[in-house]
Amino acid sequence: MSEARAITNLIGNSVATVVISKSEGEFNPNQAISGDMDEVAVSSEK
């Protein structure tokens, strides 16, 4: 039962991360599909 809860939590956190990043305009679907983490840029401009 604990494994199911952990997997559910992982999936929920992943979905929440995508939703928030899309709402902030920071989601790049091409980078998400390729898994290329070399071009990660942190933007502090608001």
C-alpha positions, -999 to 999 in steps of 0.1 A, spaced: 0 0 0 28 24 8 43 19 -27 10 28 -44 9 60 -23 44 69 -32 38 64 -69 6 84 -67 25 112 -50 52 111 -76 26 114 -105 8 142 -87 39 162 -81 49 157 -117 16 169 -130 16 199 -106 51 208 -118 40 209 -154 8 229 -147 27 255 -127 55 258 -152 30 262 -180 11 289 -161 44 307 -155 53 304 -192 85 284 -184 75 250 -199 94 239 -230 78 208 -244 107 201 -268 131 201 -238 107 180 -218 105 153 -245 142 152 -253 153 153 -216 181 178 -225 190 194 -193 221 212 -206 200 243 -217 183 249 -184 180 286 -177 169 301 -145 150 333 -149 147 356 -120 130 384 -140 94 391 -130 
